[in-house]
Amino acid sequence: MIHNASTPKRKTIGYFPSGADYPNANVYQTTYGHRFVNDVRLHVMPIGGKTSERENFAITLTTSEIMHYEIISEGFHTTRHVRHHGKDFERIISEFIADSSMHLALHGRVFYEITREDQRSEVNKNPVESNTVQGEAFRLHLIPGRVKRKGSSYQQYVPSRERSDYPFDYVSVPKDLVFEIEIPPSLGGCKEHQNMISMLAITSETLPPFVHEGLHNNISTTDFETKDFIWTMEVERARATVKWGTILGLNSDEHTLEYFRVYRHLRFLRAMALLREYIVSQMNGLLVRLGFSCRILINGLPNSDEIDVYINQLARGEIGFDDVLNAVKY
Amino acid sequence: MFRRPYWRIRTLRRNLKFRLRRSGSRARDILEEVFTTARISWALLRSVLRASMFSLAILGITIGAQRFTTLPILEPVASNNQDAYDGFLISVITVIGIFLTLYLTSLNTLAGTLYVELPRRIRNLLIEEKVGNVYISFLIFLTILSLLFLSAGTLDNFRPKIVIIIVAFLSCVAVLVFTQLARRTFTFFDPTSLALILIGELNKWSARATVTGYFWHDVSFQDFYRRQAVSAVSGLVAISNICDEKQYLRQEALANLLGRISFSVLFYLPRKRQIPNDSRWYELSPHYQRWYMADHSTIAIATGTRTGLKPKMKPDHEWLEKALMAIEIEAIRKCVADGRSHVIYRILTDLSRPFEIFGHEWEVEYGSHLLAELSSTNLFAKAEPSNGIQEERKVHLASLNALGLLPITLLLGFISSLSSLNLKELSQKLSKVNWKSRENMYQLGFPTPAISALEYLFFRVGFEIEAENHVVSPCWYLRQFAFQAIAKSLRNQLDALLSLGRHFYLVQTHALVEDKQILMAVELSARGLEFYDKVRHHLPILQDLVIQLDETRFLKTLPWPQWDWEKELDNIRDIEKTLIGVYAKCIPALAALPSSTDTPDYFGQAVHLAGEEFFGALLKNEVDFASDIFAPYFFGVLSTVDSLREETSGWHTMDALLISSEPLLDLIELSGYAYIFAEYHQETQLRKIVEDIWDKYVADDEDFARLEWLAAIVSYTRNFPVITPRSLLRTTWIQTASHLFQQLPRAPLPIDFGGTALPGYSTVTDHPSLLVRTICGDSDADFMFGILDPMDVFIELCLKAKVPGRKLDFGSRVNLSEDMQRQQEREKEGGIVFSRSKTDSDEHDLPTSDTNYENGNSDDPQRFNT
C-alpha cells in the first residue's frame, strides 16, 4: 500500500505563521465574501463525495486498475488531516475539487506544487501491478501566499512580515512542477472574479462608517437614506454575482421574487457545474502531463447543459419550482 | 456610497429638485388661478350677456349713425360739456364706491355675526370666495379707469366721447353683476354652501396625488397634498359642528352637507386605484417589527448600535374615507340623541351610493366596518315607541329600510365590478407592461387591492432589471402572481360580505326582537333575506371568475385561496333559516298590531314567507327548521283568515269567502305536503310536526265545529271554478314536487291482460313508500299529482281521522285509500315486493279515514308503507 510512503520534499514554503499575503486577504472575513466562498466550497461537489439524492453518482477513472486509483488518490490528497484508503477515491477527489474551488472562489486562481515520488518504487516493484500501471506517482502541495509566473518558472513571495526569517524574498519553482488552476473564462476569468469578490466584501457593510459614528454619538444623519443604501448594496451584490448566481435564500425576500431566487439558485448550480467540469478537465490535463492514460470521470451530477435546459423549461413554465429544485439537487 | 459627501450631494440635489418643483407647482397654481378667474369672469359676462347685447346694439346703432355723418364720437366733448363729462366719471366712481361699500358691508355683517364664532378655516373660505373677489377686482379696475380718464381730462383736456361710452358700458355691467352678487351673498347665511369649496379642494388634491398629478412621486409633494386634504376635511368638520350648533341649520342644511360629503367619496374611491400605496398621501403609522422576523440589514444595524428595531411605517389607505365618514357617524349620533329622524333618513339614503362604490372598488371590508359603526350609534334604540306618533314610526321604518339596503348596495356594487373584470384583457395588458415606468401599473385596470401586488412586482422586477439588465421573471409567473392577489382579494371580499350579513342582519335582528321592536326586526330580517338571495343569485359570477383565476395557477406551491362552494351555500342557508325563524316568531306579535295601508303588510309578508319556507324545508328535509316555523305559520294563517273576514265583511259573500279561505287552503295543502315528504324522505318527524299542531287545534273542539267549518269552506272554495292568485302559487309547489318525484327511479311492472298471449309491462316507482308509489302512478306520463293533490292526502289521512264516525265532506275528488289499495294489488300481481318503509312502524302509524278499511289488517292500505 502506498500510504506508507515517506513525505516527498517540496520546494515551496507550505505555511506562513503570520498568514499568507493574498491580494484579497480580508475578503474571507466579510459577511458576503465568507458566504460566497463557503457556498462554493459546499456546493461544487456532494459533501464528502457522497449523496443519497443521486443513486448513479460516482467518481471513477477510465480504468479499472486498482493501482491507478491508489496513485491518483494519493496525488490529489491535499487535505492531509484526512486519512484515506484506496476506497476513499471518491471522497479524495471530491475534497480536492471542493478545496481548490474554495481557493478559486477566494483568490481567482490556485497553485499546487507537484512532487514526483521516487518512493513509488514500492509500487513499481510490484510485479503484478507494475505491468499495468502507467504514469508517475505524484503528490500535490498547495502553494500559499502570492505566486507569480516569471518566464518558465513560478515565484512564491514570502510575506513582508516574515522576510527576515528567510534568506530569500521568493522561492522559484519550474513551471513543470506547478499545477495552476484559474477561474474558467465562462465564469469571467481571474481578473473579473477578483473584482467580484471585492464587491462582495464592500457590500457586506451594513452601514457607512460615518452613519455608525453618527449613531454612536447621537448625531443626526438626515441626508442618509438607509433604505436606499440597503437597496444599492443588494443591487450591486446581485450585479457582481450575475455569472455565479446565488444560493437559494441568500437573495433578500424584500427585494426579489421567488422566481428570481430560484433562477439565481439554478444559475449558481450551473456555475458550480461549470467550475467542477473545468477543474476536472484541469485535473485530467495534469494526469496527461504525468503520463497517465486514464481520466477522471464524474457521473450522476447535473452538468451545465442540463441546468440550462431546466432554466429554459422554467422560463417557459414547463416545470415547477419544486420539480426543478428536485431535479438539480445533489 | 460609504462617504458622507456622496449623501450630502445627493441631499443637495434632491433639495434643489424639490425647490424647482415647488416653483413649478406655484407657477401651475397661478396658472390655474388665472384660468379659474377667467372662467368666473366669463361666467359673469355670460350672465349679463343678454342685457349687454341689448345695450351694445343700441350703442352700435348710435355709433353707426354718427359714423355715417362725421364720427363725432371720437371728437372731444364740447367745451360746455366738459363739466358734465367730469361729473359723469365722478358719479361712476361714487356708484362703484357705494357698490363696494354695500358688498363689503354685507360680508362684514356675515363675518361679524355668523362667521365670527367660526374657525379660521371657514372664515378664510368666505374671504377666498372667488366670484366676489373677481367682482371686486372688476370694480377696482373700473374705478381706476375712471380716475385715470378724469385725471387726463383735468390735466390735458383729453375728453373723447368714446370714454363716456366705454365707462358707461362697464358701469352697466357692474350694476348687472352687482344684482347677482347681492343674491349670492344671501347664500352665505348658510355656511354649508362653503362645503362645496372644500369638497372641490379635496377633489383637486386627491387628483394631484394620483400618478397623473404634478410630481406625484415626490414625497414632499405627496405629503403637501395630504396636508391640504386634511385641512379641507377639518373645514368640513367645522361646518358640520356649526350645523349642529345653529338651530336653523340642524335639519335640511345638515342633511345637504352630509349628502355632499357622501358625494365626495364617489369621485375619490375610483381615484385611489391611481394613487401609489406607499404615497405619503396616506397617513403613516408605525408598525413595530419582530426581532425574529426582521430582515438581516435591520437586525445588523440594531445589533451594531445596540438599539431597538426601527418600526416600519405603514400607510393607512382609508384615512380620508374614515375622516369623511366620521363626520357622518358623528352627525348621526347627534341626530339620534335629539330625535332628528328625518335627517337620519336622509343621511342613510345618501350613503347608498358610497356603499355601492365601496363594493365596486373592493372595499367591502371597510364597508362592513362602516356599517358596524353605523349600527353602534343606537340608531333605532327605542325607535318604535308603543305610543309613538305614526309619522315618526314610518320615518324610522324607512330609515331602517335604508340601513338594511346598504349591505345590498355594497354587494351589488361588488358584483357589478366582477362583471366588468376581464381577466384575458388584464393578462394581455400585463404582458405588454413597461416595467420601467411606474405609472403603467396604475393604468392596467386592476382592482384596487391587486394594485399592491403590482407594486410589489414592480419593485422586484426593477431589481431584476438593475441586477441582470433584463426582466428575469417570465410573463406567466408575473401574471400568476398578480392574479393570485385578485383571487386572495376575492376571497376576502366574499368572506367580508358573508360575515357582514351574519353580524349585521342576524345580530341586529336579534337585538331588535329582544327590544320588542317587532316591525323593525321584521323589516331588517326581510332585507337580510333579500341580501342572501342576491348573494346566492350572483354567486355563479364569482364562481366563473374563480375558475378562470384557478386556470392561471401554474405553481401549486403558491398559496392560493380555497373555495368550498357547497359549504358557502350551506352557511348561507343556515343564516337564512335563522332569519326566517326570527321572522316567523314575530308572526304572533305582528298579528296583534293594527293593520294599515300606510305601512307595508309585514304580517301578511311574514305568513306568506313562512309558508313558502315551510314548503322549502319539506323539500330539503330540514326537520328542525320546519318545526320552528310551522306553529307560527299555523297561527298566522288562522289570524289572517280572521282579519280577511273582517276586511271583506262588506263584500259579496262568494268573493269574501274565496279571499278569506285562501290561507286555509295553503295551510291544508302544506300539511298534505308534510305527509307526502315524510314518506318521500322516510322521515316521520315531518309528519309529526303537522300532526301535533292540528291535534292541538282540534283538542278543545268537542263538537267538531271547527272541522265542520273547515270542511264547509274547503269543499266550497276548492271546487269553485275560479283561479285565485294563491291557487297559482300553490301550482308552483305542485310543479316543484312533481319534478322531484319524477327523478325517482322506476322499475318494470308486468301486467296480466287476462289470458292474452302478449304480456304487457307498466312501471312502478322504486320507493319503499306505498303512498309515494301511488302518487307517482304506473308510468312516467301518468303522474298522479295532477289528479291527487296534497290537500286530498291530508284530508284523507288526517282530518277525516279526527272525526271518527262522522262523514265530513271536504270536497275530495279522489279516494286515496282505494288508489293505494289498487296500487298494492297491482304490485302484488306483478310480483314486486318493496322493502319495508322506515316510516312503517307501530308507533308511527298514519291515521286513515274511517270511511274505508274499518276492519283493517296488516295488509291494509291504511298502513300505506309496504
Interface residues (C-beta under 8 A of the other chain):
Chain A: I202 E205 T206 L207 P208 P209 F210 H212 L215 H216 T221 T222 D223 F224 E225 T226 F229 I230 W231 T232 M233 E234 V235 A238 R239 V242 S252 D253 E254 H255 T256 L257 Y259 F260 Y263 A315 R316 G317 G320 F321 D322
Chain B: M1 F2 R3 R4 W7 R8 R10 T11 D295 H296 S297 A300 I301 G304 T305 T307 K310 L457 F459 R460 V461 F463 E464 E466 A467 E468 V472 S473 P474 W476 Y477 F481 F554 L555 K556 T557
